[in-house]
Amino acid sequence: MPTTVVSRDTILLLRECNAGTKMAIKSIDEVIDNVENEELKNILNQCKGRHAEIGNETKNILNEYEDDGREPSAMAKGMSWIKTNFKLTVDSSDKTIADLVTDGCNMGTKSLRRYINEYAAAEDRVKDIAFRLINIEEDTIDGVKKFL
């Protein structure tokens, strides 16, 4: 049993952040092999690396609290996969990939802001993680804009 009393909001926000990092990494993996432009590929690899770092950080904190976290929902993964593969079948250009990435980042940002509000009693260090994830999403959008 953990020695620290932790709020339910802290665990729930950590779970959402961790699941979000997994979703982002999976989504990048689905498109990266289709990227032609090296700069775009570098932006996506950097985004993936930053998500992996925060994913590890959230997993470590969840482990401290003896919580297994959660996986992204099957519905979210399935819908993402369908949208990605449909769009790439029609047009696998860097423009399409930048569009998909922008949509994913916007969705991630919107979800994270909602979870920060919903889990307002979460520890500050966990809220900080959520805000860092939002910054990664916003940086990624800024980076891929020129490929739209």
C-alpha positions as CSV (number, residue, x, y, z in Angstrom):
1,M,0.0,0.0,0.0
2,P,1.4,3.5,-0.9
3,T,2.5,5.6,2.1
4,T,1.0,8.7,0.6
5,V,-2.6,9.5,0.5
6,V,-3.5,10.4,-3.1
7,S,-6.7,11.9,-4.4
8,R,-8.9,10.1,-6.8
9,D,-8.5,13.0,-9.3
10,T,-4.7,12.6,-9.3
11,I,-5.0,8.9,-10.3
12,L,-7.7,9.6,-12.9
13,L,-5.7,12.5,-14.5
14,L,-2.6,10.4,-14.5
15,R,-4.5,7.6,-16.3
16,E,-5.8,9.9,-18.9
17,C,-2.3,11.4,-19.5
18,N,-0.8,8.0,-19.8
19,A,-3.5,6.7,-22.1
20,G,-3.1,9.8,-24.2
21,T,0.6,9.3,-24.7
22,K,0.0,5.7,-25.8
23,M,-2.6,6.9,-28.3
24,A,-0.3,9.6,-29.7
25,I,2.6,7.1,-30.1
26,K,0.3,4.6,-31.8
27,S,-1.1,7.2,-34.2
28,I,2.4,8.5,-35.2
29,D,3.5,4.9,-35.8
30,E,0.5,4.4,-38.1
31,V,1.6,7.3,-40.4
32,I,5.4,7.7,-40.1
33,D,6.3,5.2,-42.8
34,N,4.3,7.2,-45.3
35,V,6.1,10.5,-44.6
36,E,8.3,11.7,-47.5
37,N,9.7,15.0,-46.1
38,E,12.5,14.5,-43.7
39,E,11.6,17.6,-41.7
40,L,8.1,16.4,-41.1
41,K,9.4,12.9,-40.2
42,N,11.8,14.6,-37.7
43,I,8.9,16.6,-36.2
44,L,6.8,13.4,-35.8
45,N,9.7,11.5,-34.3
46,Q,10.4,14.3,-31.8
47,C,6.7,14.4,-30.9
48,K,6.8,10.6,-30.4
49,G,9.9,10.8,-28.2
50,R,8.4,13.5,-26.0
51,H,5.2,11.5,-25.6
52,A,7.3,8.4,-24.7
53,E,9.1,10.4,-22.0
54,I,5.9,11.6,-20.4
55,G,4.4,8.2,-20.8
56,N,7.2,6.7,-18.8
57,E,6.9,9.5,-16.2
58,T,3.2,8.9,-15.8
59,K,3.7,5.1,-15.6
60,N,6.3,5.6,-12.9
61,I,4.0,7.8,-10.8
62,L,1.1,5.4,-11.4
63,N,3.4,2.6,-10.1
64,E,4.2,4.6,-7.0
65,Y,0.4,4.6,-6.3
66,E,0.1,0.9,-7.2
67,D,-2.2,1.7,-10.1
68,D,-2.0,0.0,-13.5
69,G,-3.3,2.9,-15.5
70,R,-5.4,2.2,-18.5
71,E,-5.2,1.7,-22.2
72,P,-6.8,4.1,-24.7
73,S,-10.4,3.0,-25.3
74,A,-11.0,0.4,-28.0
75,M,-13.5,2.8,-29.6
76,A,-10.9,5.7,-29.8
77,K,-8.3,3.4,-31.2
78,G,-10.6,1.9,-33.7
79,M,-12.0,5.2,-34.9
80,S,-8.5,6.6,-35.3
81,W,-7.3,3.6,-37.2
82,I,-10.3,3.8,-39.6
83,K,-9.9,7.5,-40.2
84,T,-6.2,7.3,-40.7
85,N,-6.3,4.3,-43.0
86,F,-9.1,5.7,-45.1
87,K,-7.5,9.0,-45.6
88,L,-4.1,7.4,-46.4
89,T,-5.7,5.1,-48.9
90,V,-7.2,8.0,-50.7
91,D,-4.1,10.3,-50.4
92,S,-0.9,9.4,-48.5
93,S,0.8,12.7,-49.1
94,D,2.6,14.7,-46.4
95,K,-0.3,17.1,-46.6
96,T,-2.8,14.4,-45.5
97,I,-0.4,13.2,-42.8
98,A,-0.1,16.8,-41.4
99,D,-3.8,17.1,-41.5
100,L,-4.3,13.9,-39.6
101,V,-1.6,14.9,-37.0
102,T,-3.2,18.3,-36.6
103,D,-6.6,16.7,-36.0
104,G,-5.2,14.3,-33.4
105,C,-3.3,17.0,-31.6
106,N,-6.4,19.2,-31.4
107,M,-8.4,16.3,-30.1
108,G,-5.7,15.6,-27.5
109,T,-5.5,19.2,-26.4
110,K,-9.3,19.4,-26.1
111,S,-9.4,16.2,-24.0
112,L,-6.6,17.2,-21.8
113,R,-8.1,20.6,-21.0
114,R,-11.4,18.9,-20.2
115,Y,-9.7,16.4,-17.9
116,I,-7.7,19.1,-16.1
117,N,-11.0,20.8,-15.4
118,E,-12.8,17.6,-14.5
119,Y,-10.0,16.4,-12.1
120,A,-9.4,19.8,-10.5
121,A,-8.2,18.2,-7.2
122,A,-5.3,16.4,-8.9
123,E,-1.8,17.1,-7.5
124,D,0.0,20.0,-9.1
125,R,2.8,17.8,-10.4
126,V,0.2,15.8,-12.4
127,K,-1.6,18.9,-13.7
128,D,1.9,20.0,-14.8
129,I,2.3,16.8,-16.8
130,A,-1.1,17.5,-18.5
131,F,0.0,21.0,-19.4
132,R,3.3,19.7,-20.7
133,L,1.4,17.3,-22.9
134,I,-0.8,20.2,-24.2
135,N,2.4,22.1,-25.0
136,I,3.7,19.1,-27.0
137,E,0.5,19.0,-29.0
138,E,0.6,22.7,-29.7
139,D,4.3,22.6,-30.7
140,T,3.5,19.7,-33.0
141,I,0.7,21.6,-34.7
142,D,3.0,24.6,-35.1
143,G,5.6,22.4,-36.7
144,V,3.4,20.7,-39.2
145,K,1.4,23.8,-40.3
146,K,3.6,24.4,-43.3
147,F,2.8,20.9,-44.6
148,L,-0.9,21.4,-44.6
